[in-house]
Amino acid sequence: MTVEQKRIVKTAIPGPRSQELQARKLSAVASGVGTTLPVYVERAGGGIVVDVDGNQLIDFGSGIAVTSIGNAAPRVVAAVQQQVADFTHTCFMVTPYEEYVAVAEHLNELTPGTHDKRTALFNSGAEAVENAIKIARHHTGRQAIVAFDHAYHGRTNMTMALTAKNMPYKHGFGPFAPEVYRVPMAYPYRWPTGPQNCADEAFEEFVALVHAQVGETNTAAVIIEPIQGEGGFIVPAPGFLAKVSQWCTEQGIVFIADEIQTGFCRTGDWFACDHEGVVPDLITTAKGIAGGLPLAAVTGRAEIMDAVHVGGLGGTYGGNPVACAAALAAIETMRSDDLVGAARRIESIMLPRLAALAEKFPAIGDVRGRGAMLAVELVAPGTLKPNAALTSAVSAACHQQGLITLTAGTFGNVLRFLPPLVIGDDLLHEGLDILEAAFAANA
Ligand SMILES: Cc1ncc(COP(=O)(O)O)c(C=O)c1O
């Protein structure tokens, strides 16, 4: 079903039917499962989400960077319908099927680097990260894992340990997996001696800390998001990723790029590592990979991936045939509809407008991101003091007007924008007008 690409606000948001459903949710669903905007969805497509009260909201969130090709994208719908009718599950570890192999072939080809690669499929981003760690440890025979300030890698035990933010992800859930060490992120906006020194100084600090506190020969892997997602869309200072990756190679340490949020055209390239020519040893992907169906992957150098004994990797549902069929259709859509180009077009529209907003509203301390992964960081004007209250207020004001926005950041002071790559220019501009009005009313 096609969805008219038009914002419509008919009721208060959330409307009465959504409120009824939210009341049911509160008495049926564990309260630990939070909700950003309790608007219950009936259907969605392109840049619009339609709720049960008939409101049509502009989508600047893509279900947290998932529906990059749009919701219910036609090729995905057709592929899933066909696959559901053919078979829904056999377990790839029992009796395999072509779709899994084909997804692996595509990932081996599309991910950075032309070396020989292998792929294993899983169900969620966190599961992919867990497996990347397993593989790196097995390959190196080492245990320590190095992760960065502001990192987010998931909510399972190992990935909570890797994640840097306590509330809400870790609070009260310890003890966490051992042998995880944290180092500073090359965060240009907040680098004490200025952004121009950030890459070099952060790299020096990283090397010194690993040497002094962990030991290179104890270190199995360094894991980094090439643009940090939940941490606040932090784009590392140019050159930092390449230096870390190169140093890992020299030390026999596996360099893992977690591209779960940045992958699949989101940043205006197939993968964020591509912007700097960085070639990771292992790359984790999920989210945008399958048009909304749950699928995740670890792709990497054949000699690292194949170090694991037969049977050491897998899971009942990993690489489910319906999710694989969706991924094949999603990848075809990204290629044939040039969604790399679409992400760049979105950047060319949004970035100048966000920069203009920053000129107008001094609470916007930084504008950053790439492609269709853009953010503004809010502070007390003239300082670096995070302004989480304003971030929440602006986001809530956008919601009231029928614009889905998300927040992020270790300090809760980042508004992040992740529109579907298929959103029209008119909706983008309308969404930005709403954002501007929300700043005018609250900043
Ligand atoms: C960079 C990154 N890694 C891992 C994850 C975890 O993925 P999932 O929620 O599918 O487990 C996320 C999710 O937001 C992410 O952004």
PDBQT file of the ligand as one rigid body, heavy atoms in Angstrom, charges set to zero:
ROOT
HETATM    1  C1  LIG A 501      26.825   1.050  16.543  1.00  0.00    +0.000 C 
HETATM    2  C2  LIG A 501      25.840   0.071  17.100  1.00  0.00    +0.000 A 
HETATM    3  N1  LIG A 501      26.249  -1.142  17.492  1.00  0.00    +0.000 NA
HETATM    4  C3  LIG A 501      25.404  -2.060  17.982  1.00  0.00    +0.000 A 
HETATM    5  C4  LIG A 501      24.067  -1.786  18.120  1.00  0.00    +0.000 A 
HETATM    6  C5  LIG A 501      23.141  -2.825  18.684  1.00  0.00    +0.000 C 
HETATM    7  O1  LIG A 501      22.273  -3.273  17.684  1.00  0.00    +0.000 OA
HETATM    8  P1  LIG A 501      20.919  -4.030  18.088  1.00  0.00    +0.000 P 
HETATM    9  O2  LIG A 501      20.038  -3.027  18.745  1.00  0.00    +0.000 OA
HETATM   10  O3  LIG A 501      20.392  -4.544  16.778  1.00  0.00    +0.000 OA
HETATM   11  O4  LIG A 501      21.314  -5.150  19.002  1.00  0.00    +0.000 OA
HETATM   12  C6  LIG A 501      23.582  -0.532  17.742  1.00  0.00    +0.000 A 
HETATM   13  C7  LIG A 501      22.161  -0.167  17.907  1.00  0.00    +0.000 C 
HETATM   14  O5  LIG A 501      21.777   0.962  18.023  1.00  0.00    +0.000 OA
HETATM   15  C8  LIG A 501      24.499   0.425  17.220  1.00  0.00    +0.000 A 
HETATM   16  O6  LIG A 501      24.085   1.654  16.850  1.00  0.00    +0.000 OA
ENDROOT
TORSDOF 0
